[in-house]
Amino acid sequence: MSKVKLLINEVFKKGEQESGKNKKNGIALFLSVCLKDNLKISIDERTLVRYYDAYVIGNDEISIEPYKLDKLSQYIGYKNFADFSNTIVKKNEDANFTEVKINVDGNEIPSPHNSPNVTISITNVIESKVNDVKDFITRNGIGILEMTFLLLLVTGGVVFSKGKGKEPAFGISSLWGVPAIDKPYMYWDKDRYMATDSASLHSRAKVIPMNDFAFINLQKITRPDTLTIENAMGKVWYDKSDNHVEFFTSFGKHPENEKALKDVSEHILETYGGENAVLELADN
């Protein structure tokens, strides 16, 4: 399967999940609106239907402009088409696993061939706190991975600093290939989505169907004091309600009030980020 064919298949798969439509025209219309509203690119419904006919139900190769491939890749959570191509390597359409190529400091590490149904894609690895990894594994039940790989937090391109120092304090991160997305439901827990098998947990948790993109990419930024115009413009979204601003790592809807998140502006960052940020006390 070509990289472009794989990309278009993934885009329409995500569009079907998010729109609830199962016909190509309905999905294409949803994608056209979503791409224009969230990624500022205009690809009309008819063009997207042509992509579907060529790459999803057919085997044609039609030309797609590079900038459109970049935006479509961003829609499913990658930086651009090159990032998508380098991260995902599909063997064929019927493969039940994804071959993994992991590079650490320029050295390729082979994937564990005796570990079925494990998909790992790691790019731009940054140093992460061990406690964060243990907490994620504990709350999402990722037991299958304990003997096959070390779970790392993956940066989405933003690394904040500790005060005046230069060491990374927190990266806006995505967890690619996390098996928890195989669970049917998820719920918002303070600053990120958690996966669950149960459609009902308790009265305070709103359980919703699993949304791969939101589960992987959408997190609340708990250290807005580290945000600056240099490290956040174009990479951070926000919601302002009751004169209170919350920052997030992806576009989409606010997990609690369901308002559409907005691209962060210099005014918002200068007013509510950095030294003007209000930090929320963590629950003990």
C-alpha positions as CSV (number, residue, x, y, z in Angstrom):
1,M,0.0,0.0,0.0
2,S,1.4,3.4,-1.0
3,K,1.9,6.1,1.6
4,V,-0.7,8.3,-0.1
5,K,-3.2,5.5,-0.3
6,L,-2.7,4.7,3.4
7,L,-3.1,8.4,4.3
8,I,-6.4,8.8,2.4
9,N,-7.7,5.6,4.0
10,E,-6.8,6.8,7.5
11,V,-8.3,10.3,6.8
12,F,-11.7,8.8,5.7
13,K,-11.6,6.3,8.5
14,K,-11.3,9.1,11.0
15,G,-13.8,11.2,9.2
16,E,-16.3,8.3,9.4
17,Q,-15.7,7.9,13.1
18,E,-16.1,11.6,13.9
19,S,-19.0,12.4,11.6
20,G,-21.1,9.3,12.1
21,K,-21.6,9.1,8.4
22,N,-21.1,5.9,6.4
23,K,-21.4,7.2,2.8
24,K,-18.4,8.7,1.0
25,N,-20.2,11.9,0.1
26,G,-21.3,12.6,3.7
27,I,-17.9,11.9,5.0
28,A,-16.3,14.0,2.3
29,L,-18.6,16.9,3.1
30,F,-17.7,16.6,6.8
31,L,-14.0,16.5,6.1
32,S,-14.2,19.5,3.8
33,V,-15.8,21.6,6.6
34,C,-13.5,20.3,9.3
35,L,-10.4,20.9,7.3
36,K,-11.5,24.5,6.5
37,D,-12.5,25.3,10.1
38,N,-9.6,23.7,11.9
39,L,-6.7,23.6,9.5
40,K,-7.5,26.6,7.3
41,I,-7.4,24.7,4.0
42,S,-10.1,24.5,1.4
43,I,-10.6,21.1,-0.3
44,D,-14.1,20.8,-1.7
45,E,-16.3,17.8,-1.3
46,R,-16.0,16.6,-4.9
47,T,-12.2,16.6,-4.7
48,L,-12.3,14.5,-1.6
49,V,-14.7,12.1,-3.2
50,R,-12.2,11.7,-6.1
51,Y,-9.5,10.9,-3.5
52,Y,-11.9,8.3,-2.0
53,D,-12.7,6.7,-5.4
54,A,-9.0,6.5,-6.3
55,Y,-7.4,5.4,-3.1
56,V,-10.1,3.8,-0.9
57,I,-12.2,1.8,-3.3
58,G,-9.8,1.8,-6.3
59,N,-6.1,1.4,-7.1
60,D,-5.6,4.6,-9.1
61,E,-2.8,7.1,-8.4
62,I,-4.0,10.7,-8.8
63,S,-1.9,13.8,-8.1
64,I,-2.4,15.5,-4.8
65,E,-0.6,18.7,-4.1
66,P,2.1,18.3,-1.3
67,Y,0.6,21.1,0.9
68,K,-2.7,19.2,0.8
69,L,-1.0,16.0,1.9
70,D,0.6,17.9,4.7
71,K,-2.8,19.2,5.9
72,L,-4.5,15.8,5.6
73,S,-1.6,14.3,7.7
74,Q,-2.1,17.0,10.3
75,Y,-5.8,16.0,10.5
76,I,-4.9,12.6,11.7
77,G,-2.3,13.8,14.1
78,Y,1.0,14.1,12.3
79,K,3.2,17.2,11.7
80,N,3.1,16.8,7.9
81,F,3.2,14.1,5.2
82,A,6.9,13.4,5.7
83,D,6.3,12.8,9.4
84,F,3.4,10.4,8.5
85,S,5.4,8.6,5.9
86,N,8.4,8.1,8.2
87,T,6.3,7.0,11.2
88,I,3.8,4.6,9.7
89,V,5.1,1.7,7.6
90,K,2.3,-0.7,6.5
91,K,3.2,-4.0,5.1
92,N,0.0,-4.5,3.1
93,E,-3.7,-3.8,3.4
94,D,-4.4,-7.1,5.3
95,A,-1.5,-6.8,7.8
96,N,-2.6,-7.2,11.3
97,F,0.4,-5.5,12.7
98,T,2.5,-2.5,11.8
99,E,6.3,-2.9,11.4
100,V,8.1,-0.7,13.8
101,K,11.2,1.3,13.1
102,I,12.6,3.0,16.2
103,N,15.5,5.3,16.0
104,V,17.3,6.4,19.2
105,D,20.2,8.8,18.7
106,G,20.5,7.7,15.1
107,N,20.6,4.0,15.8
108,E,17.8,1.8,14.6
109,I,16.3,-0.7,17.1
110,P,14.5,-3.7,15.6
111,S,10.9,-4.4,16.7
112,P,10.1,-7.5,18.9
113,H,8.7,-9.9,16.3
114,N,7.3,-12.2,18.9
115,S,4.9,-9.6,20.2
116,P,1.6,-9.8,18.3
117,N,-0.9,-6.9,17.9
118,V,1.6,-4.4,19.3
119,T,2.0,-1.2,17.3
120,I,4.7,1.3,18.3
121,S,5.7,4.5,16.5
122,I,8.1,6.8,18.3
123,T,9.4,10.0,16.8
124,N,11.1,13.0,18.4
125,V,11.6,11.3,21.7
126,I,12.2,13.6,24.7
127,E,13.1,12.8,28.3
128,S,9.9,12.0,30.3
129,K,9.2,11.5,33.9
130,V,9.1,7.8,35.0
131,N,6.1,8.5,37.2
132,D,4.1,9.9,34.3
133,V,4.7,6.7,32.4
134,K,3.8,4.5,35.3
135,D,0.6,6.5,35.9
136,F,-0.5,6.2,32.3
137,I,0.1,2.5,32.2
138,T,-1.7,1.9,35.5
139,R,-4.7,3.9,34.6
140,N,-5.0,2.5,31.0
141,G,-4.1,-1.1,31.7
142,I,-1.4,-1.6,29.2
143,G,-0.1,-4.9,30.5
144,I,0.8,-6.3,27.1
145,L,3.6,-3.8,26.6
146,E,5.4,-4.4,29.8
147,M,7.7,-7.2,28.4
148,T,8.1,-5.7,24.9
149,F,9.0,-2.0,25.1
150,L,9.5,1.1,27.2
151,L,6.6,3.5,26.9
152,L,7.9,7.0,26.1
153,L,6.1,10.3,25.9
154,V,6.4,11.7,22.4
155,T,6.7,15.4,21.7
156,G,4.4,17.2,19.4
157,G,7.1,19.9,18.8
158,V,6.8,22.0,21.9
159,V,9.3,21.8,24.8
160,F,8.9,24.1,27.7
161,S,11.6,25.2,30.1
162,K,12.0,25.0,33.8
163,G,12.0,28.6,34.9
164,K,15.2,30.3,33.7
165,G,16.9,27.0,32.8
166,K,17.0,25.2,29.5
167,E,16.0,21.7,30.6
168,P,12.7,20.4,29.3
169,A,10.0,20.7,31.9
170,F,7.0,19.4,29.9
171,G,6.4,18.5,26.2
172,I,3.1,18.8,24.5
173,S,3.0,15.1,23.8
174,S,1.2,12.4,21.8
175,L,1.2,8.7,22.6
176,W,1.3,7.0,19.2
177,G,0.3,3.4,18.9
178,V,-1.2,3.1,22.4
179,P,-3.2,-0.1,22.6
180,A,-5.7,1.6,24.9
181,I,-7.5,3.0,21.8
182,D,-8.8,-0.5,21.2
183,K,-11.1,0.0,24.2
184,P,-14.6,1.1,23.2
185,Y,-15.0,4.1,25.5
186,M,-13.1,6.9,27.1
187,Y,-13.7,9.6,29.7
188,W,-12.0,12.9,30.7
189,D,-9.9,12.7,33.9
190,K,-8.7,16.2,34.9
191,D,-6.2,16.8,32.1
192,R,-6.5,13.9,29.6
193,Y,-8.7,11.1,28.3
194,M,-8.6,7.7,29.9
195,A,-9.7,4.5,28.2
196,T,-12.3,2.2,29.6
197,D,-14.3,-0.9,28.7
198,S,-17.3,0.3,30.7
199,A,-20.0,2.5,29.2
200,S,-20.8,3.8,32.8
201,L,-18.4,4.5,35.6
202,H,-19.8,6.9,38.1
203,S,-22.0,10.0,38.2
204,R,-19.1,12.4,37.8
205,A,-17.5,10.8,34.7
206,K,-19.1,11.3,31.3
207,V,-18.2,8.2,29.3
208,I,-18.1,8.7,25.5
209,P,-17.2,6.4,22.5
210,M,-13.5,6.1,21.9
211,N,-12.2,8.9,19.6
212,D,-8.6,7.9,18.6
213,F,-7.5,11.4,17.7
214,A,-8.8,13.1,20.8
215,F,-7.5,10.3,23.0
216,I,-4.0,10.5,21.6
217,N,-3.6,14.2,21.1
218,L,-5.9,16.2,23.3
219,Q,-4.5,17.1,26.8
220,K,-4.9,20.0,29.1
221,I,-1.7,22.0,29.6
222,T,-1.3,22.1,33.4
223,R,1.7,24.4,33.4
224,P,0.5,27.5,31.4
225,D,3.2,29.5,33.1
226,T,5.7,27.8,30.7
227,L,3.8,29.1,27.6
228,T,5.4,31.7,25.5
229,I,4.7,33.2,22.1
230,E,7.8,31.4,20.7
231,N,6.8,27.9,21.9
232,A,3.0,28.0,21.7
233,M,1.9,29.9,18.6
234,G,0.3,27.5,16.1
235,K,0.7,24.6,18.5
236,V,-1.7,25.4,21.4
237,W,-5.5,25.9,21.6
238,Y,-7.6,27.4,24.3
239,D,-11.0,27.9,25.8
240,K,-12.1,31.0,27.7
241,S,-15.2,30.6,29.9
242,D,-16.2,32.8,32.9
243,N,-13.0,34.8,32.4
244,H,-11.0,31.6,33.0
245,V,-8.6,30.4,30.3
246,E,-7.5,26.8,29.8
247,F,-4.9,25.7,27.3
248,F,-4.9,22.4,25.3
249,T,-2.5,20.5,23.1
250,S,-4.8,20.0,20.1
251,F,-7.8,21.5,18.3
252,G,-11.3,20.0,18.9
253,K,-13.9,20.5,21.6
254,H,-13.4,21.2,25.3
255,P,-13.9,17.8,27.0
256,E,-16.2,19.3,29.7
257,N,-18.2,22.2,28.2
258,E,-18.0,21.0,24.6
259,K,-17.1,24.4,23.3
260,A,-14.9,24.5,20.2
261,L,-11.3,25.2,21.1
262,K,-9.7,28.2,19.5
263,D,-6.2,28.9,18.1
264,V,-4.2,30.7,20.7
265,S,-3.4,34.3,20.0
266,E,-0.5,36.5,21.2
267,H,-3.0,38.5,23.3
268,I,-4.3,35.4,25.1
269,L,-0.7,34.1,25.7
270,E,0.5,37.5,27.1
271,T,-2.6,37.9,29.2
272,Y,-3.2,34.4,30.6
273,G,0.1,32.5,29.9
274,G,3.6,32.8,31.1
275,E,4.1,34.9,34.3
276,N,0.4,35.9,34.2
277,A,-0.8,32.3,34.3
278,V,-3.0,31.0,37.1
279,L,-1.9,27.5,38.2
280,E,-4.5,25.1,39.4
281,L,-3.8,23.2,42.6
282,A,-3.3,19.5,42.0
283,D,-5.5,17.1,44.0
284,N,-3.6,15.1,46.5
